[in-house]
Amino acid sequence: MIDDMVRTPSAVRDAERHTAHNYHPLPVVISSAEGAWLTDVDGRRYLDCLAGYSALNFGHRHPRLIEAAHAQLDRLTLTSRAFVHDRFADFCRELAALCGKDLVLPMNTGAEAVETGIKVARKWGYQVKGVTPGRANIVVAEGNFHGRTTTIVSFSTDEDARADFGPYTPGFTVVPYGDLAALIEAIDENTVAVLLEPIQGEQGVVVPPAGYLPGVRRVCTERNVLFVADEIQSGLGRTGATFACEQEGVEPDMYLLGKALGGGIVPVSAVAANADVLGVLRPGQHGSTFGGNPLACAVATEVVRLLATGEFQRRSAELGERLHAGLRGLVGKGLVAVRGRGLWAGLDIDPALMSGREACERLMERGVLAKDTHGSTIRLAPPLVITEEEIDHAVAQLAAVLAG
Ligand SMILES: Cc1ncc(COP(=O)(O)O)c(C=O)c1O
């Protein structure tokens, strides 16, 4: 395999030469893609089992999304929110309907949606709940990943993400994930929100114990606290439903969305909530030059329409069963544990065998791309257009890697 690498080594070196080293990518250089498959600069093909951390739920270059993008590129790309454009209303109405909420606020990246959620929750706390000025507090979970801004890393429990980036933003209380008693204990009269991932993606696809999310919902209602669900990675079909919260019978007060909302074409994120929550914002208090731009709205409206059919959620649920059954068969054969839901899996590799990174490198050599996280864990999150045969192929390649 090494012999047919003609362009890859120098392309990897070139890519590193003039960039900050804030990532440690696998040494593969992709030049084109379609559906669930990627092709590198040397013409080798790989099955994508990461899907841009779930930004590519509909696969690479889904025809309807590409068509929507092309059509919009030929007409209007940016106005800023200083003016209204003709793609804005449909997007907001259809996304709000998908979420079952009154309003949405579009931004670009996931971190911006999280920042928006934090600002809205604080303002709601002061203006609606009556929290003492300057004292608003948000309860968050250990092992969280909500993005990379200075405020968000302030409440990260991952030292790599947090160390040396202080001084840190106050106003957050961290409790163990999945521990309802600890969460209840942390809530006081200044608590404006509980901010959680319904399944912790970066932590290794960690599913909380049954009853946890309904318990969080109950206590938030009882104590007049907003339940803010970060569904940026778990949402929009990944787990076999539109939202991971839905599978627990829970409706949060605020959804934070991103990644797949942009169809793998443009960064699109959004906050969705009812008018009593998102209505606290007035002109000038929040925004973004690119948030809700015409190109983003055109692509994201098509994403919402794809999701409104339910087809992708169904595929994820059905094919997820097959993926998880295959992976469970490897427990005791190199895997220590498998977690997840739908087409989303966190696998703990026996650390005596190899690290997660090493496993991903060996999978890459076998034509499957996945990403490690936290030592011996790998995540699988293939595009939801993946087929049964391709899932079996990925599991077979993993089995071969684990068998050495
Ligand atoms: C749950 C969650 N929230 C927020 C983010 C941040 O999104 P972005 O990288 O688009 O800022 C991520 C990214 O991985 C995420 O998984």
The ligand as an ORCA input file, in Angstrom:
! r2SCAN-3c Opt
* xyz 0 1
  C     -21.917     18.618     21.217
  C     -21.105     19.662     20.514
  N     -21.345     20.963     20.769
  C     -20.653     21.935     20.150
  C     -19.654     21.647     19.244
  C     -18.879     22.752     18.582
  O     -19.204     22.866     17.249
  P     -18.215     23.678     16.252
  O     -16.974     22.869     16.111
  O     -19.000     23.789     14.976
  O     -17.965     25.013     16.888
  C     -19.361     20.307     18.967
  C     -18.283     19.949     18.008
  O     -17.790     18.851     17.972
  C     -20.103     19.295     19.612
  O     -19.867     18.001     19.392
*
